[in-house]
């Protein structure tokens, strides 16, 4: 497969800027590798794993508020 053209890369970056927010987190040294390995073991990306974990906690906490 050939690499994406400059125009295609630009379009993808524009789409991502318009459709997604970014969150940077800081974890202790070695924790990223630990989380990433666990996510891969579950067949997920690091990003997907973290987003799902946050969603699940937010749902649990909103149930506690009721």
Biopython code that builds the backbone (N, CA, C, O; Angstrom):
import numpy as np
from Bio.PDB.StructureBuilder import StructureBuilder

atoms = [
    (1, "UNK", "N", (0.844, -1.174, 0.000)),
    (1, "UNK", "CA", (0.000, 0.000, 0.000)),
    (1, "UNK", "C", (0.890, 1.237, 0.000)),
    (1, "UNK", "O", (1.849, 1.314, 0.767)),
    (2, "UNK", "N", (0.580, 2.184, -0.840)),
    (2, "UNK", "CA", (1.407, 3.387, -0.921)),
    (2, "UNK", "C", (1.056, 4.349, 0.210)),
    (2, "UNK", "O", (-0.068, 4.350, 0.711)),
    (3, "UNK", "N", (2.029, 5.165, 0.605)),
    (3, "UNK", "CA", (1.759, 6.129, 1.674)),
    (3, "UNK", "C", (0.700, 7.148, 1.242)),
    (3, "UNK", "O", (0.516, 7.421, 0.055)),
    (4, "UNK", "N", (0.023, 7.692, 2.231)),
    (4, "UNK", "CA", (-1.024, 8.674, 1.953)),
    (4, "UNK", "C", (-0.415, 9.934, 1.352)),
    (4, "UNK", "O", (0.676, 10.359, 1.731)),
    (5, "UNK", "N", (-1.136, 10.512, 0.420)),
    (5, "UNK", "CA", (-0.663, 11.756, -0.188)),
    (5, "UNK", "C", (-0.751, 12.889, 0.830)),
    (5, "UNK", "O", (-1.422, 12.763, 1.853)),
    (6, "UNK", "N", (-0.071, 13.993, 0.542)),
    (6, "UNK", "CA", (-0.116, 15.167, 1.431)),
    (6, "UNK", "C", (-1.547, 15.650, 1.590)),
    (6, "UNK", "O", (-1.962, 16.001, 2.694)),
    (7, "UNK", "N", (-2.306, 15.674, 0.503)),
    (7, "UNK", "CA", (-3.696, 16.141, 0.551)),
    (7, "UNK", "C", (-4.540, 15.229, 1.434)),
    (7, "UNK", "O", (-5.380, 15.705, 2.198)),
    (8, "UNK", "N", (-4.319, 13.917, 1.331)),
    (8, "UNK", "CA", (-5.065, 12.970, 2.142)),
    (8, "UNK", "C", (-4.707, 13.135, 3.620)),
    (8, "UNK", "O", (-5.588, 13.114, 4.480)),
    (9, "UNK", "N", (-3.428, 13.296, 3.911)),
    (9, "UNK", "CA", (-2.990, 13.510, 5.296)),
    (9, "UNK", "C", (-3.620, 14.777, 5.863)),
    (9, "UNK", "O", (-4.082, 14.794, 7.004)),
    (10, "UNK", "N", (-3.636, 15.825, 5.067)),
    (10, "UNK", "CA", (-4.223, 17.092, 5.494)),
    (10, "UNK", "C", (-5.715, 16.919, 5.782)),
    (10, "UNK", "O", (-6.224, 17.469, 6.758)),
    (11, "UNK", "N", (-6.407, 16.171, 4.951)),
    (11, "UNK", "CA", (-7.842, 15.938, 5.137)),
    (11, "UNK", "C", (-8.097, 15.144, 6.420)),
    (11, "UNK", "O", (-9.033, 15.444, 7.160)),
    (12, "UNK", "N", (-7.281, 14.151, 6.678)),
    (12, "UNK", "CA", (-7.434, 13.341, 7.885)),
    (12, "UNK", "C", (-7.199, 14.202, 9.126)),
    (12, "UNK", "O", (-7.962, 14.119, 10.089)),
    (13, "UNK", "N", (-6.159, 15.019, 9.109)),
    (13, "UNK", "CA", (-5.868, 15.884, 10.254)),
    (13, "UNK", "C", (-6.999, 16.885, 10.491)),
    (13, "UNK", "O", (-7.353, 17.165, 11.637)),
    (14, "UNK", "N", (-7.553, 17.412, 9.430)),
    (14, "UNK", "CA", (-8.675, 18.350, 9.557)),
    (14, "UNK", "C", (-9.875, 17.642, 10.177)),
    (14, "UNK", "O", (-10.524, 18.192, 11.066)),
    (15, "UNK", "N", (-10.173, 16.439, 9.719)),
    (15, "UNK", "CA", (-11.293, 15.660, 10.249)),
    (15, "UNK", "C", (-11.104, 15.407, 11.747)),
    (15, "UNK", "O", (-12.030, 15.594, 12.536)),
    (16, "UNK", "N", (-9.908, 14.984, 12.126)),
    (16, "UNK", "CA", (-9.623, 14.687, 13.533)),
    (16, "UNK", "C", (-9.772, 15.948, 14.382)),
    (16, "UNK", "O", (-10.344, 15.891, 15.470)),
    (17, "UNK", "N", (-9.267, 17.083, 13.903)),
    (17, "UNK", "CA", (-9.400, 18.346, 14.650)),
    (17, "UNK", "C", (-10.857, 18.718, 14.860)),
    (17, "UNK", "O", (-11.225, 19.220, 15.922)),
    (18, "UNK", "N", (-11.691, 18.473, 13.852)),
    (18, "UNK", "CA", (-13.100, 18.858, 13.922)),
    (18, "UNK", "C", (-13.946, 17.890, 14.748)),
    (18, "UNK", "O", (-14.933, 18.307, 15.354)),
    (19, "UNK", "N", (-13.585, 16.621, 14.785)),
    (19, "UNK", "CA", (-14.440, 15.597, 15.387)),
    (19, "UNK", "C", (-13.999, 15.085, 16.750)),
    (19, "UNK", "O", (-14.775, 14.421, 17.437)),
    (20, "UNK", "N", (-12.779, 15.376, 17.151)),
    (20, "UNK", "CA", (-12.247, 14.812, 18.387)),
    (20, "UNK", "C", (-11.614, 15.883, 19.259)),
    (20, "UNK", "O", (-11.084, 16.877, 18.760)),
    (21, "UNK", "N", (-11.677, 15.666, 20.577)),
    (21, "UNK", "CA", (-10.925, 16.469, 21.543)),
    (21, "UNK", "C", (-9.740, 15.633, 21.994)),
    (21, "UNK", "O", (-9.776, 14.404, 21.935)),
    (22, "UNK", "N", (-8.703, 16.301, 22.439)),
    (22, "UNK", "CA", (-7.525, 15.610, 22.936)),
    (22, "UNK", "C", (-7.429, 15.800, 24.438)),
    (22, "UNK", "O", (-7.744, 16.868, 24.963)),
    (23, "UNK", "N", (-6.993, 14.755, 25.122)),
    (23, "UNK", "CA", (-6.723, 14.812, 26.551)),
    (23, "UNK", "C", (-5.341, 14.195, 26.753)),
    (23, "UNK", "O", (-5.092, 13.063, 26.336)),
    (24, "UNK", "N", (-4.461, 14.931, 27.381)),
    (24, "UNK", "CA", (-3.138, 14.401, 27.709)),
    (24, "UNK", "C", (-3.133, 14.023, 29.182)),
    (24, "UNK", "O", (-3.539, 14.817, 30.031)),
    (25, "UNK", "N", (-2.678, 12.818, 29.486)),
    (25, "UNK", "CA", (-2.583, 12.406, 30.882)),
    (25, "UNK", "C", (-1.137, 12.058, 31.203)),
    (25, "UNK", "O", (-0.360, 11.688, 30.323)),
    (26, "UNK", "N", (-0.796, 12.181, 32.464)),
    (26, "UNK", "CA", (0.542, 11.860, 32.929)),
    (26, "UNK", "C", (0.426, 10.720, 33.934)),
    (26, "UNK", "O", (-0.366, 10.786, 34.874)),
    (27, "UNK", "N", (1.217, 9.686, 33.726)),
    (27, "UNK", "CA", (1.216, 8.524, 34.617)),
    (27, "UNK", "C", (2.644, 8.251, 35.068)),
    (27, "UNK", "O", (3.596, 8.665, 34.406)),
    (28, "UNK", "N", (2.797, 7.560, 36.183)),
    (28, "UNK", "CA", (4.148, 7.224, 36.647)),
    (28, "UNK", "C", (4.900, 6.380, 35.612)),
    (28, "UNK", "O", (4.297, 5.622, 34.853)),
    (29, "UNK", "N", (6.213, 6.527, 35.600)),
    (29, "UNK", "CA", (7.068, 5.771, 34.688)),
    (29, "UNK", "C", (6.724, 4.295, 34.748)),
    (29, "UNK", "O", (6.632, 3.718, 35.831)),
    (30, "UNK", "N", (6.536, 3.687, 33.601)),
    (30, "UNK", "CA", (6.238, 2.268, 33.510)),
    (30, "UNK", "C", (4.749, 1.951, 33.494)),
    (30, "UNK", "O", (4.355, 0.869, 33.057)),
    (31, "UNK", "N", (3.913, 2.877, 33.965)),
    (31, "UNK", "CA", (2.473, 2.630, 34.034)),
    (31, "UNK", "C", (1.858, 2.597, 32.640)),
    (31, "UNK", "O", (0.934, 1.823, 32.388)),
    (32, "UNK", "N", (2.366, 3.433, 31.731)),
    (32, "UNK", "CA", (1.842, 3.436, 30.362)),
    (32, "UNK", "C", (2.029, 2.065, 29.729)),
    (32, "UNK", "O", (1.101, 1.532, 29.122)),
    (33, "UNK", "N", (3.206, 1.497, 29.862)),
    (33, "UNK", "CA", (3.485, 0.174, 29.284)),
    (33, "UNK", "C", (2.583, -0.886, 29.904)),
    (33, "UNK", "O", (2.121, -1.796, 29.215)),
    (34, "UNK", "N", (2.335, -0.766, 31.207)),
    (34, "UNK", "CA", (1.472, -1.717, 31.909)),
    (34, "UNK", "C", (0.032, -1.630, 31.376)),
    (34, "UNK", "O", (-0.595, -2.652, 31.099)),
    (35, "UNK", "N", (-0.475, -0.416, 31.238)),
    (35, "UNK", "CA", (-1.840, -0.223, 30.731)),
    (35, "UNK", "C", (-1.929, -0.681, 29.277)),
    (35, "UNK", "O", (-2.888, -1.344, 28.881)),
    (36, "UNK", "N", (-0.923, -0.321, 28.491)),
    (36, "UNK", "CA", (-0.919, -0.692, 27.074)),
    (36, "UNK", "C", (-0.898, -2.208, 26.896)),
    (36, "UNK", "O", (-1.614, -2.740, 26.048)),
    (37, "UNK", "N", (-0.093, -2.902, 27.679)),
    (37, "UNK", "CA", (-0.025, -4.363, 27.587)),
    (37, "UNK", "C", (-1.364, -4.981, 27.966)),
    (37, "UNK", "O", (-1.811, -5.934, 27.327)),
    (38, "UNK", "N", (-1.998, -4.453, 28.991)),
    (38, "UNK", "CA", (-3.293, -4.967, 29.415)),
    (38, "UNK", "C", (-4.345, -4.740, 28.322)),
    (38, "UNK", "O", (-5.149, -5.625, 28.026)),
    (39, "UNK", "N", (-4.325, -3.549, 27.733)),
    (39, "UNK", "CA", (-5.273, -3.237, 26.659)),
    (39, "UNK", "C", (-5.061, -4.177, 25.473)),
    (39, "UNK", "O", (-6.027, -4.712, 24.928)),
    (40, "UNK", "N", (-3.817, -4.381, 25.074)),
    (40, "UNK", "CA", (-3.505, -5.266, 23.949)),
    (40, "UNK", "C", (-3.936, -6.697, 24.257)),
    (40, "UNK", "O", (-4.416, -7.405, 23.371)),
    (41, "UNK", "N", (-3.769, -7.125, 25.506)),
    (41, "UNK", "CA", (-4.189, -8.455, 25.927)),
    (41, "UNK", "C", (-5.701, -8.622, 25.750)),
    (41, "UNK", "O", (-6.185, -9.721, 25.479)),
    (42, "UNK", "N", (-6.432, -7.529, 25.903)),
    (42, "UNK", "CA", (-7.891, -7.543, 25.732)),
    (42, "UNK", "C", (-8.308, -7.235, 24.299)),
    (42, "UNK", "O", (-9.500, -7.158, 24.002)),
    (43, "UNK", "N", (-7.323, -7.056, 23.402)),
    (43, "UNK", "CA", (-7.618, -6.782, 21.990)),
    (43, "UNK", "C", (-8.067, -5.358, 21.726)),
    (43, "UNK", "O", (-8.788, -5.100, 20.763)),
    (44, "UNK", "N", (-7.644, -4.432, 22.576)),
    (44, "UNK", "CA", (-8.044, -3.034, 22.429)),
    (44, "UNK", "C", (-6.811, -2.149, 22.261)),
    (44, "UNK", "O", (-5.694, -2.531, 22.609)),
    (45, "UNK", "N", (-7.049, -0.956, 21.717)),
    (45, "UNK", "CA", (-5.991, 0.041, 21.669)),
    (45, "UNK", "C", (-5.884, 0.692, 23.040)),
    (45, "UNK", "O", (-6.809, 0.606, 23.848)),
    (46, "UNK", "N", (-4.770, 1.334, 23.299)),
    (46, "UNK", "CA", (-4.584, 2.051, 24.559)),
    (46, "UNK", "C", (-5.661, 3.121, 24.703)),
    (46, "UNK", "O", (-6.280, 3.245, 25.760)),
    (47, "UNK", "N", (-5.881, 3.887, 23.652)),
    (47, "UNK", "CA", (-6.890, 4.948, 23.683)),
    (47, "UNK", "C", (-8.281, 4.377, 23.951)),
    (47, "UNK", "O", (-9.005, 4.880, 24.811)),
    (48, "UNK", "N", (-8.651, 3.344, 23.228)),
    (48, "UNK", "CA", (-9.967, 2.739, 23.412)),
    (48, "UNK", "C", (-10.158, 2.202, 24.812)),
    (48, "UNK", "O", (-11.239, 2.323, 25.389)),
    (49, "UNK", "N", (-9.108, 1.608, 25.362)),
    (49, "UNK", "CA", (-9.169, 1.047, 26.713)),
    (49, "UNK", "C", (-9.397, 2.150, 27.744)),
    (49, "UNK", "O", (-10.238, 2.020, 28.634)),
    (50, "UNK", "N", (-8.639, 3.234, 27.613)),
    (50, "UNK", "CA", (-8.755, 4.336, 28.571)),
    (50, "UNK", "C", (-10.125, 5.006, 28.458)),
    (50, "UNK", "O", (-10.751, 5.303, 29.475)),
    (51, "UNK", "N", (-10.591, 5.243, 27.243)),
    (51, "UNK", "CA", (-11.901, 5.871, 27.051)),
    (51, "UNK", "C", (-13.001, 5.001, 27.652)),
    (51, "UNK", "O", (-13.897, 5.513, 28.322)),
    (52, "UNK", "N", (-12.940, 3.697, 27.419)),
    (52, "UNK", "CA", (-13.948, 2.794, 27.969)),
    (52, "UNK", "C", (-13.902, 2.796, 29.499)),
    (52, "UNK", "O", (-14.947, 2.787, 30.150)),
    (53, "UNK", "N", (-12.708, 2.807, 30.068)),
    (53, "UNK", "CA", (-12.570, 2.826, 31.530)),
    (53, "UNK", "C", (-13.189, 4.094, 32.110)),
    (53, "UNK", "O", (-13.886, 4.037, 33.123)),
    (54, "UNK", "N", (-12.942, 5.222, 31.482)),
    (54, "UNK", "CA", (-13.513, 6.486, 31.949)),
    (54, "UNK", "C", (-15.033, 6.454, 31.825)),
    (54, "UNK", "O", (-15.741, 6.850, 32.751)),
    (55, "UNK", "N", (-15.537, 5.983, 30.681)),
    (55, "UNK", "CA", (-16.990, 5.900, 30.483)),
    (55, "UNK", "C", (-17.649, 5.028, 31.547)),
    (55, "UNK", "O", (-18.688, 5.388, 32.100)),
    (56, "UNK", "N", (-17.038, 3.878, 31.829)),
    (56, "UNK", "CA", (-17.604, 2.959, 32.817)),
    (56, "UNK", "C", (-17.619, 3.586, 34.210)),
    (56, "UNK", "O", (-18.593, 3.440, 34.949)),
    (57, "UNK", "N", (-16.554, 4.273, 34.563)),
    (57, "UNK", "CA", (-16.520, 4.911, 35.888)),
    (57, "UNK", "C", (-17.550, 6.028, 35.967)),
    (57, "UNK", "O", (-18.233, 6.164, 36.982)),
    (58, "UNK", "N", (-17.671, 6.822, 34.924)),
    (58, "UNK", "CA", (-18.642, 7.905, 34.934)),
    (58, "UNK", "C", (-20.066, 7.346, 35.069)),
    (58, "UNK", "O", (-20.893, 7.913, 35.783)),
    (59, "UNK", "N", (-20.342, 6.247, 34.389)),
    (59, "UNK", "CA", (-21.664, 5.627, 34.485)),
    (59, "UNK", "C", (-21.924, 5.101, 35.887)),
    (59, "UNK", "O", (-23.009, 5.299, 36.435)),
    (60, "UNK", "N", (-20.923, 4.424, 36.478)),
    (60, "UNK", "CA", (-21.078, 3.914, 37.842)),
    (60, "UNK", "C", (-21.338, 5.058, 38.816)),
    (60, "UNK", "O", (-22.214, 4.959, 39.675)),
    (61, "UNK", "N", (-20.582, 6.136, 38.685)),
    (61, "UNK", "CA", (-20.716, 7.256, 39.615)),
    (61, "UNK", "C", (-22.041, 7.979, 39.420)),
    (61, "UNK", "O", (-22.609, 8.489, 40.386)),
    (62, "UNK", "N", (-22.549, 8.033, 38.181)),
    (62, "UNK", "CA", (-23.835, 8.697, 37.979)),
    (62, "UNK", "C", (-24.955, 7.850, 38.560)),
    (62, "UNK", "O", (-25.963, 8.398, 39.007)),
    (63, "UNK", "N", (-24.807, 6.526, 38.566)),
    (63, "UNK", "CA", (-25.789, 5.644, 39.201)),
    (63, "UNK", "C", (-25.788, 5.827, 40.704)),
    (63, "UNK", "O", (-26.834, 5.734, 41.346)),
    (64, "UNK", "N", (-24.611, 6.088, 41.273)),
    (64, "UNK", "CA", (-24.493, 6.315, 42.709)),
    (64, "UNK", "C", (-25.176, 7.620, 43.127)),
    (64, "UNK", "O", (-25.637, 7.749, 44.261)),
    (65, "UNK", "N", (-25.237, 8.584, 42.208)),
    (65, "UNK", "CA", (-25.826, 9.884, 42.508)),
    (65, "UNK", "C", (-27.347, 9.833, 42.568)),
    (65, "UNK", "O", (-27.976, 10.744, 43.107)),
    (66, "UNK", "N", (-27.943, 8.777, 42.022)),
    (66, "UNK", "CA", (-29.419, 8.685, 41.961)),
    (66, "UNK", "C", (-30.001, 8.205, 43.256)),
    (66, "UNK", "O", (-31.219, 8.073, 43.374)),
]
sb = StructureBuilder()
sb.init_structure("model")
sb.init_model(0)
sb.init_chain("A")
sb.init_seg("    ")
for serial, (resi, resn, name, xyz) in enumerate(atoms, 1):
    if name == "N":
        sb.init_residue(resn, " ", resi, " ")
    sb.init_atom(name, np.array(xyz, "f"), 0.0, 1.0, " ", f" {name:<3s}", serial, name[0])
structure = sb.get_structure()
